[in-house]
Amino acid sequence: MFLLTGIGAFLSVMTTRLGRVIDRARQLEAAIVAEGETDPALAARRAITIADLAVLDRRMLLANRAVGLAVASALTVCILIATLFIDAVSQFHPDAIIPVLFILAITLLIASLTAFALEIHISIRTVRVRADLLRSSP
């Protein structure tokens, strides 16, 4: 049960991050549309925005993968709990499947956390802090 609680908290964090990435991608897409395609003065800015969108697309893919794997892990934990309950209250004893379900749940969780770590790595690597703001701080 503790594993299920932890996965639930992790899912909350991941869906929040995914929502923020999606919101930012929508803002950038709207900015591209608002700029228009014929203004050559904005070509460099447009290229940067498109590059940012490519990064956000990669982050969305990884965050979505992390959420999907975490949900699969949570479902596997639920099946494991149901199997343990059946084992305790009935004459049917699925002893062979219990370790397999646990290993599967942990493996899915590891894969989810790996996707999450990659998404964080990309987000940290692509943050841009304006140099003039750094120089003006005390």
N, C-alpha and C positions, 0 to 999 in steps of 0.2 A: 504493500500500500504506500509506503514511503516513496518508492520509485515512481509510482503513478503521480503522487503529489509533486515531486520534483519535475517530472516531465510536463505537468500542467503549468508550472511556473515558467519553465523554459519556453513553452509554447506561447505564453503571454508575452514574453520578451521578444520572441521572434516575430510574432504577428505585428507588434508595435513597430519594430524596425522595418518590416516589410511595408507596412502602411506608410511610413515616412519616406521610404525610397520611392514608392509609387507616387506619392504626392509631389515629391521633388521632380520626378520624371515628367509628370503632367505639367508642372510649372515651366520646365525647360521646353517641352513641346509647344506650349502656348506661346512662349517667347519667340520661338523660331517662326511660328505662323504669323505673329504680330510684326516681326521684323520685315517680312516680305522677302521674296526670292530675288528681286532685281536690284537691290541696293548693294553696289560693289564695296562701299565703305564698311559695310557690316560683315564682309566675307570672313575676316579673321575671327571675329566674335562668333559667327555662326559655326565655324569649324571647331572652336573650343566647346561650344554648346553641344554639338553633335558628338564630340569625343566624350563629354560628360555623360551624355545619354547612353553611349556604349558601355561606360563603366556602370552606370545605374542598371542597365539591362543585365549585366553580369551579376551584379549584387542581387537583383530580383530573382534571378535563376537560382543562385545559391541559397537565398533565404527561403524561397519556395521549396527547394529540395530539402532543406533542414526541417521545415514545418512538416512536409510529407513524411519524412523518415521518423520524426518525433511522434506523429500521429500513429504511424504503423507500430512503433515501439509501444505506445500507450495501449493500442488495441491488443497487442501481443501480451502485455502485462494483464489486461482484463481477461483474456482467454486463459492465461496461467492461473489467475485467481479463481476463475470459475472451475478450472480443472482440479485445483487443490480442494475446492469445496466439494466437488463431485467425489473426489477420492476419499474425503473424510466422512461423507454421509451415505455412501452407497457401497454396494458390493463390487462395483466396477472400479478397478484400481489402475488408472493409466500412468503407472510409475515411469514408464520409459519416455513418455512425452514431456514430462515436467522439466527435466534438465534441458531438453531441446528448446522448449518455449522460453526458458530463462536466458539461455545463450543467444537465442534469436532476438529477444527484447534488448539485451545489452548490446549486441552487435548493431542493431538498428539505431540505438541511442548513440553509440560511438560514431556511426556514420553521420548522424544528424549534428552532433557536436563538431565534427570535422568540417562539415559544410558551413556551420555557424562561424567557426574559427577562420575559414577562408573568406567569408563575407566580411568579417571584422578586419581582416588583414587588408582586403581591397579598400575598405572604407577609410582606414587609417592612412594607407599609402597615397590615396588620392585627395586628401584634404589639402586645400590650398589656403595658406594664411598670407594675407597681403603684407609685403615687406614694410610698407610705410606705416602700417599699424603696429608692427613689432618695434620699429624705431621710436615711435612716439610714446610707448609705454614707459612708466618710471622704472 
